[in-house]
Amino acid sequence: LAINDVLVDARLLSQTNQSARDAQLMTKLLERLRNDTPVTEMLALSVNALGGRLTYRSGSATVDAGTFPENGGPAIEVRLGEESMTWNPLEPEPDTGILAQIARLLQVAKRESEVLESERRHRIGQLFSLVADGLAHHAALLPEIEQSGLNGSRLTVSAWPASTAPLVAANLPS
């Protein structure tokens, strides 16, 4: 009975420590999500807490962090619609519950960055429209142009319907 009590206490302590680690990680990730932290940084934070290698796939884009463990457990994958997250853990029997939580947070972070980028493109489009209509001076575009890395470049402006912006942007290099 004494040995059994020691084993139960050790198991409970291990589970409590793991739950505390997971709760602390989720708190940090939620904080980063509020601060619009890029998905790559959130993934790196997760790897630092969990160990092993995490890979987040969304469409044709893949973001990964960490290193493949030599003697870890089998790879674990969580699917969220068309997106997925794979964990190559260090431990032979890892806690898998945290993986789905991290994947959902990364999914939200990615959606928010896409929305912010879409709003930015829309704002630039409005500025171009105002300049083209003669209602604004072309200098109003300079900060946006410089921020895009086009400082000193000659530009050709092409107008497209707003509904085609995501398709056009997906086919442009940057």
N, C-alpha and C positions, 0 to 999 in steps of 0.2 A: 504493500500500500504506500509506503514511503517513497519507493522508486516511482510509482505511478504518479504520486503528487508532484514530485520533482519534474517529471516529464510534462505533465499538464501545465505546471507553472512556466516551464521553459517555452512550451508551445504558445501559451497565451502571451507571454512577454514578446516573443518573436512576432506574433500577429499584431500586437499593439504597436510595436516599433514600426512595422511595415505600414500599418494604417496611418500612423503619425507622419511617416515619410511621404505617403501618398497625399495626405491632406495638405502638408506643407508645399508639395510640388504643385498641387492644383491651385492653391492660394497664389503662389508665385506666377503661374501661368495666367490666371484670371487678371492679375495685376498687369502683366505684360499685354494682355489682350486689350485692356482699357487704355493702355498707352500706345496702341497701334504698333506694337513690336512686330517686326517681320517674322514670318513662319520659320525661317532658318534659325533665328535666335531662340525661338520658343522650342524648337526641336533640339537644339544644343543644350538648353537648360534641362530638358527631359532626359537626355542621354546622361548628363552629369549626375542626375538623381538615380536613374535606373541602371545605368551601365549597359554595355553591349552596343548594339547598332539599331537605330530607328530609321525607317524609310517611309516617307509620305508620298503617295502618288495621287496626282489629280490630273486627269486627262493625259496629255503627253508629257507633262512636267513631273519630275521626280526630285525630291529633296531628301537628302539623307545626312545623318550625323553619327559619329561614333565609329567603332571598329568591330569587325567580326570577332566574336569570342572563339577561343580555341576549343574549350571543353564545355561550352554552354548548352543550354537546353535547345529543343527544337524551335524553329521559327514559328512565331504566332502572328496571324494576320487578322485584322478587323476591317470589314468592308462597310463603307458608308455611301450607298448609292454607287456612283461611278468612281468614287475615291476610295483609297485603301491605305492602311498603315500596317507595316510589318515590323516586328521586334525580334531581333536575334539576341536573346538574353544571355547574361553571364551565368546565372544559376541554372542547374538542371531542371528545377521545378519552380519557375517564376510565378509571381502573382499576376494574373492576366487581366483582372478587372480594371486596373488603371489604364491599360492601353486604349480601351474604347473611350474613356473620358478624355485622354490626351488627344485622340484622333478627332473627337467632336470639337474640342477647343481650337485645334489647328484648322479645322474646316471653317469655323466661324471667323477666325483670323484671316484666312484666305479670302472669304467672301467680303469681309470688310475692306480689305486692301483693294479688291476688284471694284467695289463701289466707290471708294475714294478716287481711284484712278479714272473711273468713268466720269465722276463729277469734275475732276480736273480737266479731262478732255472736253467736256461739255462747256466749261468755263472758258477755255481757250477758244473753242469754236464760237462762242458768243462774242469774244473780243475780236476775232477775225471778221465776224459779221458786221460788227460796229465800225471797224476800220474800213471794210469794203463799202459800206453804206455812207461813209464820210461823216459818221457821227462820233468817231474817236480818232485820235492821232495815232499813227503807227508806233510811236514810242511806248504806248501802253502795252504793246506786245513784247517789248524787249526783255522784261524780267522772266516771262514764261519761256521765251525762246532761249535765253541764256541758261535757264534751269534745265532745259532739255538737252543742253550740250551743243547747241547750234550757234554759239557765239561767233560772229564774223562770217558766217556762211550765207550764201545767197539762197533764198527760198523761193520755191514755186508753190503757190497756194492753190489747192483744188477743193472745191466745195462738194460735199456729199450729204445726202439726207441723214439726219441724226440717227435713224434706226439702223443704219449700216455701220456706225462707228465701231462696235465690237468686232465685226467681221474684217473691216479695213485694218484696224489696229492689230489684229491677230496675224495679219499678213505682212506687217511692217517690222523691220528688225528691232527698232527701239522707239 
